[in-house]
Amino acid sequence: MKKILAILLALCMMMAFAACGANTDETTEATTTAPTVDATFGLEDTLPPDASTLADEVEVMTYEEYAAAELEAAVVVEAYVQATQSWWEDKITVYAQDADGAYFIYEMACSEEDAAKLTAGTKIRVTGYKGEWAGEVEIMDATFEFVDGADTFVAEALDVTDLLGTDDLIKHQNKLVSFKGLTIKKIEYKNGEPGDDIYVTVAKGEDEYSFCVERYLTDPDTDVYKAVGELKEGDVVDITGFLYWYEGVNTHITAVAAAE
């Protein structure tokens, strides 16, 4: 408190000296100018550049190069749309794949008009950052452009049944895959009733795994949503879906059928 009073007293004395030195025959306008501060000082070292500028800075990567990139690294890839979740507020989540690997592109910037063009097989160039959430490796803060004149590619499901429970399964993360002869252990609706995600517990031998019907991918009006909702404990089924990860395998189911 004493320190503050001392400072105020010094300021008052300075103002008094200034007033005494002024010409009393003239009107003097006193102005006080605060020092300017650069609000962006240092931010260039902490904020990533806008994803829309990365295409000029980063070359298109192969899947191998993308897989080897560090988390939070800028990435640019070209891949083929396999499916999309629901478009919402100028964003869309995309499952994409090429002959070498697959990508989960989370909430990519996209107009509603362009979202309608993201059909299976369409090739796009995606620019963003490599991220991870609960084990799921994804591309985030992404923008995209269509690759004009490109061929199309729709992946066939890769049978990874024998990889369940092994460290090799995650090497196929985000690909369209299939599992044969899984036993249904439990069917649960998120929030307790139809209309939201369906949590599907399956077993292979002694081990159990958590799969999911993601309503933004396969909504309640789709055949797969209805079919999964009718499954009972003990049913043996073949399942196809995208190999999503959530603290372990959490396949987003796109098809289910009685085991052959």
C-alpha positions in Angstrom: 0.0 0.0 0.0 2.8 2.4 0.9 4.5 1.6 -2.4 1.3 2.5 -4.3 0.9 5.8 -2.4 4.5 6.7 -3.2 4.0 6.1 -6.9 0.8 8.2 -6.9 2.6 11.0 -5.1 5.4 11.0 -7.6 3.0 11.2 -10.5 1.2 14.1 -8.9 4.5 16.0 -8.5 5.4 15.4 -12.2 2.0 16.8 -13.3 2.4 19.8 -11.1 5.9 20.6 -12.6 4.4 20.3 -16.1 1.6 22.7 -15.3 4.1 25.3 -13.8 6.2 25.1 -17.0 3.3 25.7 -19.3 2.7 29.1 -21.0 -0.4 30.6 -19.2 -1.3 32.6 -22.3 -1.9 29.5 -24.4 -4.2 26.6 -24.1 -2.3 23.4 -23.9 -4.0 20.1 -24.6 -2.5 17.2 -22.6 -2.7 13.8 -24.1 -1.6 10.5 -22.7 -0.6 7.7 -25.2 -0.5 4.2 -23.9 2.4 2.1 -25.3 1.2 -0.2 -28.2 1.4 -4.0 -27.6 1.7 -6.5 -30.4 -1.1 -8.9 -29.5 0.3 -11.6 -31.7 3.8 -11.5 -30.3 5.1 -15.0 -29.9 2.0 -16.7 -31.2 3.7 -17.8 -34.4 5.7 -20.1 -32.3 2.7 -21.7 -30.6 -0.1 -21.8 -33.2 0.1 -24.1 -36.2 -0.3 -22.4 -39.6 -3.7 -22.5 -41.3 -4.3 -25.9 -42.8 -5.2 -24.3 -46.1 -1.6 -23.1 -46.6 0.0 -26.5 -45.9 -0.5 -27.8 -49.4 2.1 -25.4 -50.6 4.6 -26.4 -47.8 4.1 -30.2 -47.5 4.3 -32.7 -50.4 1.7 -35.4 -50.8 2.7 -38.3 -48.7 2.5 -42.1 -49.3 0.7 -44.0 -46.7 4.0 -45.3 -45.3 5.2 -41.7 -44.9 2.0 -40.7 -43.2 2.2 -43.6 -40.8 5.8 -42.7 -39.9 4.9 -39.0 -39.3 5.0 -37.7 -35.8 1.7 -36.8 -34.0 0.8 -33.1 -34.6 2.8 -33.1 -37.8 1.4 -31.4 -40.9 0.2 -34.0 -43.4 -1.0 -34.0 -47.0 -2.4 -37.3 -48.4 -4.4 -38.4 -51.4 -7.0 -41.2 -50.8 -10.4 -42.4 -51.9 -13.6 -41.8 -50.0 -15.1 -45.1 -48.7 -17.9 -43.6 -46.5 -18.8 -40.4 -44.6 -20.6 -39.6 -41.5 -23.4 -37.0 -41.5 -22.5 -33.5 -42.7 -23.1 -30.8 -40.1 -22.2 -27.1 -39.8 -19.8 -27.2 -42.8 -17.9 -30.2 -41.5 -17.9 -33.9 -42.4 -16.0 -36.9 -41.1 -14.6 -39.2 -43.8 -13.4 -42.8 -43.9 -10.8 -42.9 -46.7 -8.5 -45.6 -48.1 -6.0 -46.4 -50.9 -4.2 -49.6 -51.9 -1.7 -49.2 -49.0 -3.7 -48.0 -46.0 -6.6 -46.1 -44.6 -7.4 -42.7 -43.0 -10.0 -41.4 -40.6 -10.5 -37.7 -41.4 -12.3 -36.1 -38.5 -14.6 -33.1 -39.1 -13.1 -32.0 -42.3 -14.1 -28.5 -43.5 -16.7 -29.1 -46.3 -19.7 -27.3 -47.8 -23.0 -29.1 -48.0 -22.7 -29.0 -51.8 -19.3 -30.7 -51.8 -20.4 -33.2 -49.1 -23.0 -34.6 -51.6 -20.1 -35.3 -54.0 -18.0 -37.3 -51.5 -19.3 -40.6 -52.8 -17.5 -44.0 -52.4 -14.6 -44.1 -54.7 -14.0 -40.4 -55.1 -10.4 -39.3 -54.8 -9.5 -36.3 -52.7 -6.4 -34.5 -51.5 -6.5 -33.9 -47.8 -4.4 -31.3 -45.9 -4.3 -31.2 -42.1 -2.6 -32.5 -39.0 -2.0 -36.0 -37.7 -3.7 -36.5 -34.3 -4.7 -39.3 -31.9 -7.6 -39.7 -29.6 -8.0 -42.7 -27.3 -5.8 -44.7 -29.7 -7.5 -43.7 -32.9 -5.0 -42.0 -35.3 -6.8 -39.4 -37.4 -6.3 -36.4 -39.6 -7.7 -33.3 -37.9 -8.3 -29.6 -38.8 -8.5 -30.8 -42.4 -9.3 -29.1 -45.6 -9.6 -30.9 -49.0 -9.9 -30.6 -52.7 -11.2 -33.1 -55.3 -8.5 -34.7 -57.5 -9.7 -34.0 -61.1 -9.5 -36.8 -63.6 -8.6 -39.4 -61.0 -9.6 -43.0 -61.2 -11.9 -44.5 -58.5 -11.2 -47.1 -55.8 -13.6 -48.9 -53.5 -11.9 -51.3 -51.1 -12.9 -54.8 -50.5 -13.2 -55.9 -46.9 -10.0 -57.5 -45.5 -10.6 -60.5 -43.3 -8.7 -59.8 -40.1 -10.5 -62.4 -37.9 -7.2 -64.2 -37.1 -5.6 -60.9 -36.0 -8.1 -60.3 -33.1 -6.2 -60.1 -29.9 -2.8 -59.6 -31.6 -0.6 -56.6 -32.0 -0.9 -56.8 -35.7 -4.6 -55.8 -35.9 -3.9 -52.1 -35.3 -1.7 -52.1 -38.4 -4.9 -52.2 -40.4 -6.6 -49.3 -38.5 -9.3 -47.5 -40.4 -9.5 -50.1 -43.2 -12.7 -51.8 -44.3 -12.4 -55.2 -42.6 -14.4 -58.3 -41.8 -14.6 -60.7 -38.9 -16.0 -64.2 -39.3 -17.8 -66.3 -36.7 -18.2 -63.8 -33.8 -20.6 -64.6 -31.0 -22.9 -61.8 -29.8 -22.6 -61.3 -26.0 -24.5 -58.1 -25.5 -26.4 -55.4 -27.4 -26.9 -52.0 -25.7 -28.3 -48.7 -27.0 -26.5 -45.5 -26.0 -28.9 -43.7 -23.7 -30.9 -46.9 -23.3 -33.1 -46.8 -26.4 -33.0 -47.0 -30.2 -32.0 -43.9 -32.0 -28.4 -43.4 -30.9 -25.3 -45.5 -31.2 -25.5 -49.3 -30.6 -22.8 -50.9 -28.5 -22.1 -54.4 -29.5 -20.0 -56.8 -27.4 -18.7 -59.8 -29.4 -16.6 -62.7 -28.5 -14.0 -64.8 -30.3 -13.1 -67.8 -28.2 -12.5 -66.6 -24.6 -11.9 -62.9 -25.5 -14.5 -60.2 -25.8 -14.4 -57.0 -27.9 -16.4 -53.8 -28.2 -17.8 -52.9 -31.6 -20.2 -50.1 -32.4 -23.0 -49.1 -34.8 -22.2 -45.4 -35.2 -25.5 -43.6 -35.9 -23.8 -40.8 -37.9 -22.4 -43.4 -40.3 -25.3 -45.9 -40.3 -28.4 -44.1 -39.0 -31.5 -45.8 -37.5 -33.2 -46.0 -40.9 -30.4 -48.2 -42.4 -30.7 -52.0 -42.7 -27.6 -52.6 -40.6 -28.9 -50.5 -37.7 -32.1 -52.5 -37.7 -30.4 -55.8 -38.1 -28.0 -55.3 -35.3 -30.8 -54.1 -33.0 -32.5 -57.5 -33.5 -29.5 -59.6 -32.6 -29.6 -61.8 -29.5 -27.0 -63.1 -27.1 -25.5 -66.2 -28.5 -26.0 -65.4 -32.2 -23.0 -66.2 -34.3 -22.4 -63.6 -37.0 -20.0 -62.2 -39.6 -19.3 -58.5 -39.3 -18.0 -55.9 -41.7 -16.9 -52.4 -40.8 -14.2 -49.8 -40.5 -11.5 -50.7 -38.1 -11.9 -47.7 -35.7 -10.1 -47.7 -32.4 -11.2 -46.5 -29.0 -8.9 -47.8 -26.3 -8.8 -50.9 -28.3 -10.6 -52.2 -31.4 -14.0 -50.6 -31.8 -15.1 -51.4 -35.3 -17.8 -49.2 -36.8 -20.1 -51.8 -38.2 -21.4 -51.4 -41.8 -22.9 -54.9 -42.3 -23.8 -58.0 -40.3 -25.0 -61.4 -41.4 -25.5 -64.8 -39.9 -22.2 -66.7 -39.9 -21.8 -69.0 -42.9 
